[in-house]
Amino acid sequence: MTIDSDGMIWWLTGWLASHPLESTHHRLLKTIRVPAAHVTACAFGGPKLDLLYITTPPGLDPQALTQQPHAVLYLPDPPRGLPA
């Protein structure tokens, strides 16, 4: 997961889809689907920290990589990340 400049948590559920995302203190604001069966991590990057990088697991065979490549997600009106 990562946090944007508004303090919002960006949470990936590639292998944890059954994990509850909402609780009495938190609520799910939006779901964005990506073309990957499994995702492992996300982070904001780029010069303006407005690109969301999403990684997939290492060791995928070449056929799997053509179907679900490592992803850089471009969002309309993107949030900004925080510097490290």
Summary of the structure (lengths in Angstrom):
residues: 84
radius of gyration: 13.7
end to end distance: 13.9
largest distance: 42.9
contacts: 163
relative contact order: 0.26
helix: 7%
strand: 23%
